[in-house]
Amino acid sequence: MPRLVLFDIDETMISSDGAGRRAIGKALARMFGVEPGSINVSMSGKTDPQILREILKAAGMEQDEIDSRLDEILDIYISLLQHEIENSGHYIIHTGVPEILDELHRHSDAHLGLLTGNIETGARMKLNRFDLNGFFPIGAYGSDSANRMDLPEIASGRGSKHYQIDFHPEEVVIIGDSIYDVLCAKGYGARSIAVNTGVTSLTALEEQEPDYLFANLSDTARVLEAILD
């Protein structure tokens, strides 16, 4: 049976040492004078537009103004992100990621894509440091919808078009580190694989009852079995 395997980015495949948070903070400081140190919104598992809306709403901005300025904020964020990536002190690829990507890339039934809250340009910038973009010809991003629950259907449609395979929900696998990765998989009827490599606690992940839960992706054989089973 074919599988469309959709990977989250931040804290699932890589850790950018807060590059995105810093770029968002600087963009908001430049545009609105919001102090980066005052941002206490959790960003894990959320889309970039969702994060910005939550921060600006907490700062007292009206929804209409937020929506009218969102594209401008994201443009400034992207203009700052590469510098933050290049100057991150602990920019890493998580254990087991290169190995499982190589195995999936070679497997005739596995077809790779992204499912991430990053807007597409930011997602590609983050992956480029480890030369990972070539594994992922398609994806669904925060730039497609601020609601992560919409992204599995978008990714599946793009995957079906690119790979010329009509992927059904039960043939889609979503791999991520947050409860929102699990929830969007369940909401779509896809298989969920959670990895405890991010800020979300093991207990919180267990409570969502993913189909599989791993400490990380280091056991290539077990992870491959969970994907293709």
C-alpha positions as CSV (number, residue, x, y, z in Angstrom):
1,M,0.0,0.0,0.0
2,P,1.4,3.5,-0.9
3,R,2.1,5.9,1.9
4,L,2.3,9.7,1.8
5,V,4.6,10.5,4.7
6,L,4.3,14.1,5.9
7,F,7.0,15.5,8.2
8,D,6.8,18.5,10.5
9,I,10.0,20.5,10.6
10,D,10.7,22.4,13.9
11,E,11.7,20.0,16.7
12,T,10.7,17.0,14.6
13,M,13.5,17.1,12.0
14,I,15.6,20.1,13.1
15,S,16.1,22.4,16.0
16,S,16.9,26.0,14.9
17,D,17.8,27.3,18.4
18,G,14.9,29.7,18.3
19,A,15.7,31.3,15.0
20,G,12.1,31.7,14.0
21,R,11.1,33.1,17.4
22,R,13.9,35.7,17.3
23,A,12.9,36.7,13.7
24,I,9.3,37.1,14.7
25,G,10.2,39.1,17.7
26,K,12.4,41.4,15.7
27,A,9.8,41.8,13.0
28,L,7.1,42.8,15.6
29,A,9.5,45.1,17.4
30,R,10.3,46.9,14.1
31,M,6.7,47.3,13.1
32,F,4.8,47.8,16.3
33,G,7.4,48.3,19.1
34,V,6.4,45.0,20.7
35,E,9.4,44.0,22.9
36,P,10.6,40.5,22.0
37,G,11.1,39.7,25.7
38,S,7.4,40.3,26.3
39,I,6.3,37.5,23.9
40,N,5.1,34.6,26.0
41,V,2.9,32.8,23.5
42,S,3.6,29.2,22.9
43,M,4.7,28.6,19.3
44,S,4.9,24.8,19.4
45,G,2.8,23.1,16.7
46,K,1.1,26.4,15.6
47,T,1.2,28.1,12.2
48,D,3.1,31.3,11.7
49,P,0.0,33.3,11.0
50,Q,-1.7,31.8,14.1
51,I,1.3,32.7,16.2
52,L,1.4,36.3,15.0
53,R,-2.4,36.8,15.5
54,E,-2.1,35.5,19.1
55,I,0.8,37.7,19.9
56,L,-0.8,40.9,18.5
57,K,-4.2,40.1,20.0
58,A,-2.5,39.8,23.4
59,A,-0.8,43.2,22.7
60,G,-4.2,44.7,22.3
61,M,-4.4,45.0,18.5
62,E,-7.8,44.7,16.8
63,Q,-8.4,41.7,14.6
64,D,-9.1,43.8,11.4
65,E,-5.7,45.6,11.8
66,I,-3.9,42.3,12.4
67,D,-5.3,40.7,9.3
68,S,-4.6,43.8,7.2
69,R,-0.9,43.9,8.2
70,L,-0.2,40.1,8.4
71,D,1.4,39.8,4.9
72,E,3.7,42.8,5.7
73,I,4.8,41.3,9.0
74,L,5.6,37.9,7.3
75,D,7.6,39.7,4.7
76,I,9.7,41.3,7.3
77,Y,10.0,38.1,9.3
78,I,11.4,36.3,6.2
79,S,13.9,39.2,5.6
80,L,15.2,38.6,9.1
81,L,15.1,34.8,9.3
82,Q,18.1,33.8,7.2
83,H,20.4,36.0,9.5
84,E,18.9,34.3,12.5
85,I,19.5,30.8,11.0
86,E,23.1,31.6,10.1
87,N,23.8,32.9,13.6
88,S,22.1,30.2,15.6
89,G,24.5,28.6,18.0
90,H,22.8,25.2,18.3
91,Y,21.2,24.6,14.9
92,I,20.9,20.8,14.7
93,I,19.3,17.9,12.8
94,H,17.6,15.5,15.2
95,T,18.9,12.0,15.7
96,G,17.8,9.5,13.1
97,V,16.4,12.0,10.7
98,P,18.9,11.5,7.8
99,E,18.7,7.7,8.1
100,I,14.9,7.5,8.0
101,L,14.7,10.0,5.1
102,D,17.2,8.0,3.1
103,E,15.3,4.8,3.8
104,L,12.0,6.3,2.8
105,H,13.4,8.0,-0.3
106,R,14.6,4.5,-1.5
107,H,11.3,2.7,-0.7
108,S,8.9,2.4,-3.6
109,D,5.8,2.7,-1.5
110,A,6.9,5.8,0.5
111,H,6.3,9.3,-0.9
112,L,7.6,12.2,1.1
113,G,6.1,15.6,1.9
114,L,6.0,18.4,4.5
115,L,3.2,19.4,6.9
116,T,4.4,22.4,8.8
117,G,3.1,25.6,10.4
118,N,6.0,27.5,8.8
119,I,5.1,29.6,5.8
120,E,6.6,27.9,2.8
121,T,9.5,30.3,2.3
122,G,10.6,30.0,5.9
123,A,10.2,26.2,5.8
124,R,12.5,25.9,2.9
125,M,15.0,28.3,4.5
126,K,15.2,26.2,7.6
127,L,15.6,22.9,5.8
128,N,18.2,24.3,3.4
129,R,21.0,24.4,6.1
130,F,21.0,20.6,6.1
131,D,20.2,20.2,2.4
132,L,16.9,18.5,3.1
133,N,14.7,20.2,0.6
134,G,15.4,17.7,-2.1
135,F,13.5,15.0,-0.1
136,F,10.3,17.0,-0.1
137,P,8.8,18.0,-3.5
138,I,5.5,18.9,-2.0
139,G,4.0,20.1,1.3
140,A,1.3,22.1,3.1
141,Y,2.3,25.2,5.1
142,G,1.1,27.9,7.4
143,S,0.9,30.1,4.3
144,D,-1.8,27.8,3.0
145,S,-4.0,28.1,6.1
146,A,-3.6,29.5,9.6
147,N,-5.5,26.4,10.8
148,R,-3.3,23.4,11.0
149,M,-6.3,21.1,10.8
150,D,-6.7,22.2,7.1
151,L,-3.2,21.2,6.2
152,P,-3.5,17.3,5.8
153,E,-6.1,17.7,3.1
154,I,-4.0,20.3,1.3
155,A,-0.9,18.2,1.5
156,S,-2.7,15.0,0.4
157,G,-4.1,16.8,-2.7
158,R,-0.7,18.1,-3.7
159,G,0.8,14.7,-3.0
160,S,-1.8,13.0,-5.2
161,K,-1.1,15.4,-8.0
162,H,2.7,15.3,-7.8
163,Y,3.0,11.5,-7.3
164,Q,0.1,10.6,-9.5
165,I,-1.4,8.5,-6.7
166,D,-4.8,9.0,-5.2
167,F,-3.9,9.0,-1.5
168,H,-6.7,8.1,0.8
169,P,-6.6,9.4,4.4
170,E,-5.6,6.0,5.8
171,E,-2.6,6.0,3.5
172,V,-1.3,9.3,4.9
173,V,1.2,9.4,7.8
174,I,1.9,12.5,9.8
175,I,5.1,12.7,11.9
176,G,5.5,15.5,14.4
177,D,6.5,16.5,17.9
178,S,3.5,18.4,19.2
179,I,-0.1,17.5,20.1
180,Y,-1.3,19.5,17.1
181,D,0.5,17.1,14.8
182,V,-1.4,14.3,16.3
183,L,-4.7,16.1,16.4
184,C,-4.5,17.1,12.7
185,A,-3.7,13.5,11.7
186,K,-6.6,12.2,13.7
187,G,-8.9,14.9,12.3
188,Y,-8.1,13.8,8.8
189,G,-8.1,10.1,9.5
190,A,-4.4,9.7,8.9
191,R,-1.8,7.7,10.9
192,S,-0.1,9.7,13.6
193,I,3.5,9.2,14.7
194,A,4.7,11.4,17.5
195,V,8.3,12.0,18.5
196,N,9.3,13.4,21.9
197,T,12.0,15.6,20.6
198,G,10.4,19.0,21.2
199,V,9.0,21.0,24.1
200,T,5.8,19.0,24.4
201,S,6.0,16.6,27.3
202,L,5.8,12.8,26.9
203,T,2.7,12.8,29.1
204,A,1.0,15.4,26.9
205,L,1.8,13.4,23.8
206,E,0.6,10.1,25.4
207,E,-2.7,11.8,26.3
208,Q,-3.5,12.3,22.6
209,E,-3.0,8.6,21.9
210,P,-1.0,8.8,18.7
211,D,-0.8,5.6,16.7
212,Y,2.9,5.4,17.5
213,L,5.1,7.3,19.9
214,F,8.9,7.4,19.8
215,A,11.5,9.2,21.9
216,N,13.2,10.1,18.6
217,L,13.6,8.7,15.1
218,S,16.8,6.9,15.8
219,D,15.4,3.3,15.5
220,T,15.1,3.4,11.8
221,A,13.7,-0.2,11.5
222,R,10.9,0.4,14.0
223,V,10.0,3.8,12.6
224,L,9.9,2.4,9.0
225,E,7.7,-0.4,10.2
226,A,5.3,2.1,11.9
227,I,5.1,4.1,8.7
228,L,4.6,1.2,6.3
229,D,2.7,-1.3,8.4
